Amino acid sequence: MTAEEFGALFRAHIAEISRFLARRLPADQVDDVAGDLFEIAWNKRSSIPAGLELPWLYKTARYLISNLRRKESGRAAIFSTLAEPVAAPSAESIALADLELSEAWAKLNEKEREALALWALDGFEPKEIAVALGLTTNAVNIRLSRAKKNLLTNLENLG
């Protein structure tokens, strides 16, 4: 991938990636993580599968978020006596502000929430979700089917 092609990749996906990160991180961390993500993408540009650049970016972003959370949990243990500032609500929590939907969403397991968020909120196709989560397309279809069924059941039980 040439520098021009990488620039086009960046311009095409930075907004989507930033929205994805904003739903999962405090606002003050989004730009830093996005920068780290595209630095990794630049360094690994020759190994990114052609046509699957966006799912690759999402998968790598998930790893960066996990690493950041691990680091923060270690820091939190060290500085547990200090009060931490309250982060602004994420875009995902705003979208799920409706109490019943929020409760039903919270009852899904983490894997169901992640797959459903990539499909419903990020507009991914199952093949792209499969790349982002490191699963087969069939496994994603099954996970999405169960997640939708469980979300509907949760909503019915609340209503």
C-alpha positions in Angstrom: 0.0 0.0 0.0 1.5 3.3 -1.1 1.4 6.5 1.0 -1.3 7.9 -1.2 -3.4 4.7 -0.8 -2.9 4.9 2.9 -4.0 8.5 3.0 -7.1 7.6 1.1 -7.7 4.8 3.6 -7.3 7.2 6.5 -9.7 9.8 5.0 -12.3 7.2 4.1 -12.4 5.6 7.6 -11.3 8.1 10.3 -14.8 9.3 11.0 -16.2 5.8 11.3 -13.4 4.7 13.5 -13.7 7.8 15.7 -17.4 7.2 16.2 -16.6 3.6 17.1 -14.0 4.7 19.6 -16.3 7.4 21.0 -18.9 4.9 22.0 -16.3 2.9 24.0 -13.9 5.4 25.4 -14.0 8.8 27.2 -13.9 11.7 24.8 -10.3 12.7 25.8 -8.9 9.3 24.7 -10.5 9.0 21.3 -8.0 11.0 19.3 -5.0 9.3 20.9 -6.3 5.8 20.3 -7.3 6.7 16.7 -3.7 8.0 16.2 -2.2 4.9 17.6 -4.5 2.7 15.5 -3.5 4.4 12.2 0.2 4.3 13.2 -0.2 0.6 13.6 -2.0 0.4 10.3 0.8 2.3 8.6 3.4 0.0 10.0 1.4 -3.1 9.0 -0.1 -1.8 5.8 1.5 -4.5 3.7 -0.3 -7.2 5.7 -3.8 -5.7 5.8 -6.1 -7.8 3.7 -7.3 -5.9 0.6 -11.0 -5.1 0.7 -11.1 -5.8 4.4 -9.3 -2.7 5.6 -12.2 -1.4 7.7 -12.9 -4.6 9.6 -9.1 -4.9 10.2 -9.1 -1.4 11.7 -12.1 -2.3 14.0 -10.4 -5.5 15.1 -7.2 -3.6 15.9 -9.1 -0.8 17.6 -10.8 -3.4 19.9 -7.3 -4.7 20.9 -6.1 -1.2 21.6 -9.2 -0.5 23.7 -8.6 -3.8 25.7 -5.0 -2.9 26.3 -6.0 0.6 27.4 -8.5 -0.8 29.8 -6.0 -3.2 31.3 -3.5 -0.4 31.8 -6.2 1.8 33.4 -7.3 -0.9 35.8 -3.7 -1.3 37.0 -3.5 2.5 37.5 -6.9 2.5 39.2 -5.6 0.0 41.8 -2.6 2.2 42.5 -4.5 5.5 42.7 -7.7 4.2 44.2 -7.7 6.9 46.8 -7.8 9.7 44.2 -11.2 10.7 42.8 -11.4 10.2 39.0 -13.2 12.8 36.9 -16.5 11.6 35.5 -16.4 10.9 31.8 -19.1 12.2 29.5 -21.6 9.6 28.5 -20.7 7.7 25.4 -22.7 7.9 22.2 -23.7 4.3 22.7 -25.2 5.1 26.2 -27.0 8.1 24.7 -28.5 5.9 21.9 -29.6 3.5 24.6 -31.0 6.1 26.9 -34.5 4.6 26.8 -34.7 2.8 30.1 -36.3 -0.5 28.9 -34.0 -0.8 25.9 -31.0 0.0 28.1 -32.0 -2.6 30.6 -32.6 -5.2 27.9 -29.3 -4.3 26.3 -27.4 -4.7 29.6 -28.8 -8.2 30.1 -27.1 -9.4 26.9 -23.7 -10.8 27.4 -20.6 -8.9 26.2 -20.2 -11.0 23.1 -23.8 -10.5 22.0 -23.6 -6.7 22.7 -20.4 -6.3 20.7 -21.7 -8.2 17.6 -25.1 -6.4 17.8 -23.4 -3.0 18.1 -21.2 -3.7 15.1 -24.2 -4.7 13.1 -26.8 -2.2 14.2 -24.8 0.8 15.2 -21.8 0.5 12.9 -23.6 -1.0 9.9 -21.3 -3.9 9.4 -22.2 -7.0 7.4 -21.6 -10.4 9.1 -18.5 -11.0 7.0 -17.0 -7.7 8.2 -18.0 -8.5 11.8 -16.3 -11.9 11.4 -13.0 -10.3 10.5 -13.3 -7.7 13.3 -14.1 -10.3 16.0 -11.9 -13.1 14.6 -14.8 -15.5 14.0 -16.3 -17.3 11.0 -19.2 -15.7 9.2 -21.4 -18.5 10.3 -20.5 -18.0 14.0 -21.3 -14.3 13.6 -24.7 -15.1 12.0 -25.5 -17.4 14.9 -24.3 -14.8 17.5 -26.4 -12.1 15.8 -29.5 -14.3 15.7 -29.2 -15.2 19.3 -28.4 -11.6 20.3 -31.5 -10.3 18.5 -33.7 -13.0 20.0 -32.3 -12.4 23.5 -32.8 -8.6 23.1 -36.4 -9.1 22.0 -37.0 -11.5 24.9 -35.5 -9.1 27.4 -37.7 -6.3 26.1 -40.8 -8.4 26.3 -40.0 -9.4 29.9 -39.5 -5.8 30.9 -42.7 -4.6 29.2 
